[in-house]
Amino acid sequence: MNPVIGLAEKVKILKKLETHGYQIAFYILQNEDLAIEAIKTALIELSMDDTFFRKSQTVQQQIMKRTCMYKSIAVKQK
């Protein structure tokens, strides 16, 4: 049985990943507003995935990187 992860813990984990995700999005988009939009959608998507929070920090970083790249590309294509 997997323990329930509280909202405060989820926020803490996502805040640790936020800056690096923004840097990735900004590098791809070269636009602050679009990077903010991309990182917001990435964080929202990850926040809804309970299994994400049970993974190791290294795996979480990899998932965050991949998600930010996909969301940045999606924002750029709009």
Sequence and secondary structure as in RCSB ss.txt:
>XXXX:A:sequence
MNPVIGLAEKVKILKKLETHGYQIAFYILQNEDLAIEAIKTALIELSMDDTFFRKSQTVQQQIMKRTCMYKSIAV
KQK
>XXXX:A:secstr
      HHHHHHHHHHHHHHHHHHHHHHH  HHHHHHHHHHHHHHHHT GGGGGS HHHHHHHHHHHHHHHHHHH
HH 
